[in-house]
Amino acid sequence: MVTPDNISQLKDAHFITRLPDTYDLGKELKEAAITQAAWEDLRPSQENPKRAQYRAQSFIRTLYGQELRFVVVHSDQLAERQQQSLLRQMDKEHQVLQTPLKRLQAERFACQHDAESAITAFQKQQKWKWHVCEFTTEEETYTLPRAKRGRPKAVEVRQEAVHWKIVTHNLRQDEQARKHREARLGMFVLMTNHKDATQWDHRRVLETYKGQDAAETRFHLLKDPEILDAVYLKQPRRIEALVTVFVMAILLYGILEWRVRENLEKEETPIILPGKRKSKKPTGEMLLILLKTIQVIVLRMEDGSTIRKVSDLVDENVKRVIQLAGYDIRIYSG
């Protein structure tokens, strides 16, 4: 979506999309939001402790030659998930550090300069993000091996030598790096050409962006290999016709899901999904799986007419799905 060609083509149409985190502009805007700290709290219209709490602030910047509005959004739930991910990264790094540190401490050096050079090389080699450690060098005396075999004489004096070793101290989390990262958790950047903040305030921009999921999440159905792998079309008009059929099918899929969910909100008993799972927000996919269990018997008469009859083995739970969708089981035999 965020490419020079797309931005240029959409200059005469309104859009709201997310700025990828790989853009340096996104990092700059997050830093500006932290520095400016002019957050507007976007409280949900219905109080629900489980719903995410958002806050936002806007900036005007130029991208690919067009002046656009960028909304930096902070989500407490996203920040919490990223915080857990950060803690896992720090724990993993702490575990990974143990082996190279033990290996470094096991080495011995002929002089202090060699030991200090090894510390410098080790620090350059290790890519530590979340930990710091202190290193010192210590002189150590050791006994040289005997030059002759056999039992040593009682008056024999063993020769000693000196080498140097590295000692690590106080391996700990880098508090400055951790606090710097935590201050930036839970933020993402939306971009839009709706620059009128009066008509398009922060809440409307965010809700419009989040509302796109209702349509976009259904397009994965069109990418199912079982559907696409069996389709071979060359003529553009046939491709357009097939796309139209697919879009209509997705529309009906969404209507089925929406009707069932809306009517379930008025009832206390949830739907029983495959696997004996209870749900008051079944997906369209699960509803179709239930409806596929309906068996229709077709009788062809001698006069060429047909009679359709629904099997008596239809589960009551499946009949309820049809009723929640606003229909009757007779639609299968009508």
Secondary structure, DSSP 8 states (H G I E B T S, - for coil): --SHHHHHHTTTS--EEE--TTSHHHHHHHHHHHHH---EEE--SS--TTS--EEEEEEEEEETTEEEEEEEEEEHHHHHHHHHHHHHHHHHHHHHHHHHHHHHHH--BSSHHHHHHHHHHHHHH---SSEEEEEEEEEEEEE---SS-S---TT----EEEEEEEEEEEEEE-HHHHHHHHTTTTEEEEEES---TTTS-HHHHHHHHHHTHHHHTTGGGGG-HHHHTT----SHHHHHHHHHHHHHHHHHHHHHHHHHHHHHTT-SS-EEETTTEEESS--HHHHHHHHTT--EEEEE-TTS-EEEEE-TT--HHHHHHHHHTT--GGGGT-
